[in-house]
Amino acid sequence: MSIIKPTENGDHIVTKFISKSTWHLIEDKFSPFAKETLTKVVNFVINEAMPYEALYHAQISTDPATRWKIVPQCVEQLKQKAKAQGLFNLFLSKAHYPDHGVPLTNLEYAVMAEIMGRGAHFISESFNCAAPDTGNMEVLARYGNEEQKKKYLEPLLRGEIRSAFSMTERFVASSDATNIRTSIVQDGNEIVINGHKWWISGAGDPRTAIHLVMGKSDPTNSNPHRQQSIVIVPANAPGVKIVRPMQVFGYDDAPEGHCEVIYENVRVPIGNLILGWGRGFEIIQGRLGPGRIHHCMRSIGAAERALDLLLTRATDTKKKAFGKHLYEHGVIVQNIAQCRIKIDQARLLVLTAANMIDKTNAKGAMKDIGMSKVAVINSALDVVDMAMQAHGAEGVSQDTPLAATWVGLRTLRYADGPDEVHLQQLGKIELKRAPELWEMYRQNQELSKKLLEKAGLKSHL
């Protein structure tokens, strides 16, 4: 049974969820395959995955003894359904990863990721498009050797295992990755890892088979960006200790979590080094660009869902305040309008960034990615906040997805670089334009002066 009504005038079904004007702006950039896949994604998310939300949360154990050992069965059921429909690994563009990718551009995937983001995290996982696996698969596809790809990438692509990316550390300012202190040293044919990490996404998941660990292998190197290396560490390797799941405003995000992890004399084969010694920064720059934009895509979907909830709340005939339905109060109407503006502005930024990645690469699109990362998350937070306010106390409770959505979005203001880092980079990029502007201003003044002299007039300015 389809929950979605047919569109009018032959518009694509996605126009039920994004504005027609936006779709018509980008429609000609979508291949026939992408349009067909987008139709499948919309139908799968709305008709198949979102009805599972209540069941998913009900299947998460509340027993501390099993909470981190049991994965809701419905996730695997949805993964098999999505895989059967060819809706797996859609984030991995064949243009950049010809051996493993799907024939979709980043722009095409951006709209699909937004639709996935309308629901809980498990929906993206159903498509094998969930962080941190997406970034880790990109790392292995781009930088891994053939043995690493066969042993680790292929099971990830099949959705058989999950992974963690282990970079941020306790007791240091992790927004500056040069501060990391985890030791990665060679000892014969092995690599020895010692370090104390935290906020390691996915580390609590019983399906997580590997951690990609970043640490310092050459701490005295004069180039601070050549001191780090990344190695593959099996999650069950001796010395890997999950200390605890970190909580975000009381949420632990079981069974995946964001964990504090200690690596104590962990030994792995030298073949687990990715790309080479001192290449860690190069790898994370290649990983974080696409990952940042994926978060933005899904965040817009989350904001759209929040606006939907705001609209249904405002038009609920059972809800009256001071003798009026909520939609009859001017402030509610204004908030709805503000939400629409914020979401549509944010979406255009993301689509611009995704298109720029396709035209250049993640490095060439860093300005657009940075703007998206700051603007989208903050706009989405505003939208969710207004939706919560309209719901009253219910909005901050477990009875709607709004509170959990707000918490997840608030966390993203730190993840993949805090706002302040992106704003510093963006400001410096803008300042580079100043010399050219001064020269243009000088030439304009000279031309203006000549025109005044020719006319025999004096400037009144």
C-alpha positions in Angstrom: 0.0 0.0 0.0 1.4 3.4 -1.0 1.0 6.2 1.6 1.9 8.9 -1.0 -0.8 10.3 -3.3 0.1 10.7 -7.0 1.5 14.0 -8.0 -0.3 16.4 -10.4 0.9 17.5 -13.8 3.4 14.6 -14.1 5.8 16.1 -11.5 8.3 13.7 -9.9 7.1 12.2 -6.6 9.9 14.0 -4.8 8.0 17.2 -5.2 5.8 16.0 -2.4 8.8 16.6 -0.1 10.9 19.3 -1.7 9.6 22.5 -3.4 8.7 22.2 -7.1 10.8 25.2 -7.9 13.9 23.5 -6.4 13.2 20.3 -8.3 12.8 22.2 -11.6 16.1 23.9 -10.9 18.0 20.6 -10.7 15.8 18.2 -12.6 17.9 18.4 -15.8 21.0 17.4 -13.9 19.3 14.0 -13.0 19.9 11.1 -15.2 17.0 8.7 -16.0 18.6 6.2 -13.7 18.8 8.8 -10.9 15.2 9.8 -11.3 14.1 6.1 -11.2 16.3 5.5 -8.1 14.9 8.6 -6.4 11.4 7.3 -6.9 12.4 4.0 -5.3 14.0 5.8 -2.4 11.0 8.0 -1.7 8.6 5.0 -1.8 10.9 2.9 0.3 11.4 5.6 3.0 7.7 6.6 3.2 6.0 3.3 2.6 8.5 0.8 4.0 11.0 2.3 6.5 9.2 5.0 8.4 6.3 2.8 9.6 9.1 0.8 11.4 10.1 3.7 13.6 8.0 2.7 16.6 9.0 -1.0 16.2 12.7 0.0 16.0 12.6 1.9 19.3 10.6 -0.8 20.9 13.2 -3.4 19.9 16.0 -1.5 21.6 16.6 -3.2 24.9 16.1 -1.2 28.1 18.1 -3.8 30.1 21.6 -2.5 30.7 22.9 -6.1 30.4 21.7 -6.4 26.8 21.2 -2.8 25.6 24.5 -2.8 23.8 24.3 -6.4 22.6 21.0 -6.5 20.7 20.3 -4.8 17.4 16.7 -4.3 16.4 15.8 -7.1 14.0 13.8 -4.7 11.8 17.1 -3.0 10.7 18.3 -6.2 9.0 14.9 -6.8 7.5 14.9 -3.4 5.9 18.5 -3.7 4.7 17.6 -6.9 2.8 14.6 -5.2 1.3 16.6 -2.2 0.2 19.4 -4.4 -1.2 16.9 -6.4 -3.2 15.7 -3.2 -4.8 19.3 -2.1 -5.7 19.1 0.7 -3.1 22.5 0.0 -1.4 25.6 2.3 -1.1 24.0 5.1 -3.0 26.4 7.6 -1.5 29.4 6.1 -3.3 29.5 7.8 -6.7 30.9 5.8 -9.6 32.5 8.9 -11.0 34.9 9.0 -8.0 34.9 5.3 -7.2 34.6 3.4 -10.5 35.3 0.0 -9.0 32.7 0.2 -6.2 30.4 3.1 -6.8 26.8 3.6 -8.0 26.1 5.7 -11.1 24.9 8.7 -9.1 26.4 12.2 -8.7 26.7 13.9 -5.3 23.9 16.2 -6.4 21.6 13.3 -7.2 22.4 11.6 -4.0 21.8 14.8 -2.0 18.1 14.7 -2.7 17.9 11.0 -1.8 19.9 11.6 1.4 17.4 14.3 2.4 14.5 11.9 2.0 16.4 9.3 4.2 17.0 12.0 6.8 13.3 12.5 7.4 13.3 9.5 9.7 15.5 8.0 12.4 19.1 7.1 11.9 18.3 3.5 11.1 16.6 4.6 7.8 19.9 5.7 6.4 21.5 2.5 7.7 18.8 0.5 5.8 20.4 1.8 2.6 23.9 1.2 3.9 24.3 4.9 3.8 24.8 5.7 7.5 27.8 7.4 9.2 30.4 6.5 10.1 30.4 3.6 7.7 30.0 5.9 4.7 33.2 7.8 5.4 35.1 4.7 6.3 34.0 3.0 3.1 35.2 6.1 1.1 38.6 5.9 2.9 39.1 2.3 2.1 37.8 2.7 -1.5 40.1 5.6 -2.1 43.2 4.9 -0.1 43.0 1.2 0.8 45.2 -1.4 -0.8 43.7 -4.5 -2.5 44.1 -6.7 0.6 42.4 -4.1 2.8 39.6 -3.6 0.3 38.9 -7.3 0.1 39.1 -7.9 3.9 37.3 -4.8 5.1 35.7 -2.8 2.4 33.8 -5.6 0.7 32.0 -6.7 3.9 31.1 -3.1 4.6 29.7 -2.6 1.1 27.6 -5.8 1.6 26.3 -4.4 4.9 27.6 -7.4 6.8 29.7 -5.5 9.4 29.9 -2.0 10.8 32.8 0.3 11.6 34.0 3.2 13.8 36.3 6.2 13.0 38.5 6.9 16.0 40.0 10.3 15.9 38.8 12.7 18.7 40.5 12.4 22.1 39.8 13.1 25.7 41.9 15.8 27.5 42.9 17.6 24.3 41.2 20.2 22.1 40.1 17.8 19.4 38.8 20.5 17.1 42.5 20.9 16.1 43.4 17.4 15.0 47.2 18.2 15.3 46.6 17.9 19.1 45.9 14.2 19.1 48.4 12.2 21.2 47.5 8.6 20.5 50.8 6.8 19.8 51.2 4.7 16.6 54.6 3.1 16.3 56.1 0.3 14.3 57.6 -2.7 16.1 59.0 -5.1 13.6 56.2 -6.4 11.5 53.6 -4.9 13.8 52.1 -1.6 14.7 51.5 -0.8 18.4 48.7 1.6 19.3 48.3 3.4 22.7 45.7 6.1 23.2 42.6 7.4 24.9 39.8 8.4 22.5 36.2 9.5 23.0 33.0 10.3 21.1 33.9 7.4 18.8 30.7 6.9 16.8 29.6 3.3 16.3 32.1 1.8 18.7 29.4 0.4 20.9 27.7 -1.5 18.1 28.1 -5.3 18.5 28.3 -5.5 14.7 31.3 -3.1 14.5 34.3 -5.1 13.3 36.9 -2.5 12.7 38.1 0.9 14.0 40.0 3.3 11.8 42.3 4.8 14.3 44.2 8.1 13.8 47.3 8.8 15.9 50.8 10.3 15.9 53.5 8.2 14.2 56.1 10.9 13.8 55.5 13.5 16.6 58.8 15.4 15.9 58.1 16.0 12.2 58.5 19.7 11.4 55.3 19.5 9.4 52.5 19.2 11.9 50.3 17.7 9.2 52.7 14.9 8.5 52.9 13.6 12.0 49.7 11.4 11.9 48.9 8.0 10.4 45.7 5.9 10.2 45.6 2.2 10.9 42.9 -0.4 10.8 42.2 -2.0 14.2 39.9 -5.0 14.7 37.3 -4.1 17.3 38.1 -7.4 19.1 41.8 -6.9 19.2 43.5 -7.4 22.6 43.8 -4.1 24.3 40.8 -2.4 22.8 38.6 -1.3 25.7 35.2 0.3 25.4 35.1 2.4 28.6 31.5 3.8 28.3 29.0 5.2 26.0 28.9 9.0 26.1 25.5 10.6 26.6 24.2 13.7 24.7 21.6 15.4 26.8 20.8 12.0 28.3 20.6 10.1 25.0 23.1 7.2 24.6 22.1 6.3 21.0 22.2 2.5 21.8 23.1 0.2 20.3 25.6 2.2 18.3 26.7 5.0 20.7 29.5 7.5 20.8 32.0 5.8 23.1 35.0 6.5 25.1 37.7 4.0 24.0 41.1 3.1 25.3 43.8 1.4 23.1 46.4 -0.2 25.4 49.3 -1.8 23.6 47.1 -2.9 20.8 49.1 -4.8 18.1 48.1 -5.1 14.4 50.0 -6.2 11.4 52.0 -3.6 9.4 49.6 -4.3 6.5 46.9 -2.5 8.5 48.5 0.9 7.8 46.4 2.9 5.4 48.1 4.7 2.5 51.4 5.2 4.3 53.2 6.7 7.2 52.3 10.4 7.8 49.4 10.4 5.5 46.7 10.7 8.2 45.7 14.3 7.5 45.5 13.7 3.8 43.1 10.9 4.5 40.8 12.7 6.8 40.6 15.7 4.5 39.4 13.3 1.8 37.0 11.7 4.2 35.5 14.7 6.0 34.4 16.7 3.0 31.8 14.3 1.7 30.9 13.3 5.2 30.1 16.9 6.2 27.8 17.3 3.2 26.0 14.0 3.9 25.2 15.2 7.4 23.8 18.4 5.9 21.6 16.5 3.4 20.1 14.4 6.1 19.6 17.4 8.4 17.4 19.1 5.9 15.2 16.0 5.8 15.0 16.1 9.6 14.0 19.8 9.4 11.3 19.0 6.8 9.9 16.3 9.1 9.9 18.8 12.0 8.0 21.3 9.9 5.5 18.5 8.9 4.9 17.9 12.6 4.5 21.6 13.3 1.8 21.8 10.5 -0.1 18.8 11.8 0.1 20.2 15.4 -1.1 23.6 14.3 -4.1 22.2 12.4 -5.1 19.7 15.1 -8.7 20.6 15.8 -8.4 19.2 19.3 -5.8 21.7 20.2 -7.1 25.2 21.1 -5.3 27.9 23.1 -7.2 31.0 24.3 -10.2 30.1 22.3 -8.3 29.7 19.0 -6.8 26.8 17.0 -3.0 27.1 16.9 -3.0 28.0 13.2 -5.2 31.0 14.0 -2.5 32.6 16.2 -0.3 34.9 14.1 3.0 33.8 15.8 2.4 30.2 14.7 1.8 31.3 11.1 4.9 33.4 11.2 7.0 30.5 12.6 5.7 28.2 9.8 6.8 30.8 7.2 10.2 31.2 8.9 10.7 27.5 8.9 9.9 27.3 5.2 12.4 30.0 4.3 15.1 28.5 6.5 14.8 25.0 5.0 14.7 26.2 1.4 17.7 28.5 1.9 19.6 25.6 3.5 18.7 23.1 0.8 20.0 25.4 -2.0 23.4 25.7 -0.1 23.7 22.0 0.1 22.7 21.4 -3.5 25.3 24.0 -4.5 28.0 22.3 -2.5 27.1 18.8 -3.8 27.2 20.1 -7.4 30.6 21.7 -6.7 31.9 18.4 -5.5 30.8 16.9 -8.7 32.4 19.7 -10.8 35.7 19.7 -8.9 36.2 17.5 -5.8 35.7 17.8 -2.1 38.8 20.0 -1.8 37.6 22.3 -4.5 34.2 22.6 -2.8 35.5 23.3 0.7 34.0 26.8 0.8 30.6 25.6 -0.2 30.8 22.7 2.2 31.8 24.9 5.1 29.0 27.3 4.5 26.5 24.4 4.3 27.9 22.8 7.5 27.3 26.0 9.5 24.1 27.3 8.0 22.2 24.1 7.5 22.6 22.7 11.0 21.7 26.0 12.7 18.7 26.5 10.4 17.5 23.0 11.1 17.9 23.6 14.9 15.7 26.7 14.6 13.1 24.7 12.7 13.0 21.9 15.2 12.9 24.4 18.1 9.9 26.1 16.7 8.2 22.8 16.1 8.9 21.8 19.8 7.6 25.1 21.0 4.3 24.5 19.2 4.0 21.1 20.8 4.4 22.5 24.3 5.7 20.0 26.9 5.1 17.1 24.5 7.7 18.6 22.2 10.5 18.0 24.6 9.3 14.5 25.6 9.9 11.1 24.2 6.4 11.1 22.7 7.5 12.9 19.5 10.9 12.5 17.6 11.5 16.2 18.0 13.6 16.2 21.1 15.9 13.4 19.9 16.2 15.2 16.5 17.2 18.5 18.2 19.8 16.7 20.2 21.3 15.0 17.2 21.4 18.2 15.3 23.0 20.1 18.2 25.7 17.5 18.3 26.5 18.2 14.6 27.6 21.7 15.5 30.7 19.9 16.8 31.0 16.9 14.5 33.3 17.1 11.5 34.6 20.5 12.7 32.8 22.9 15.0 31.1 26.1 13.7 34.0 28.2 14.8 36.6 26.4 12.7 34.5 26.6 9.6 33.7 30.3 10.2 37.4 31.0 10.6 38.2 29.3 7.3 35.4 31.0 5.5 36.4 34.4 6.8 40.0 33.9 5.7 38.8 32.9 2.2 36.7 36.0 2.0 39.6 38.2 3.1 41.7 37.0 0.2 39.4 38.9 -2.0 40.3 42.2 -0.5 43.4 43.1 -2.6 41.4 42.6 -5.8 38.5 44.7 -4.4 40.9 47.5 -3.5 42.3 47.5 -7.0 38.8 47.5 -8.5 37.9 50.4 -6.2 41.0 52.4 -7.2 40.3 52.0 -10.9 36.7 53.0 -10.4 37.8 56.2 -8.5 40.2 57.1 -11.4 37.5 56.6 -14.0 35.1 58.6 -11.9 37.6 61.5 -11.5 38.2 61.6 -15.3 34.5 61.7 -16.0 34.0 64.6 -13.6 36.9 66.6 -15.0 35.6 66.0 -18.6 32.2 67.4 -17.5 33.7 70.3 -15.6 32.0 69.3 -12.4 33.0 68.6 -8.8 31.9 65.5 -6.9 29.2 66.1 -4.2 30.3 62.9 -2.4 
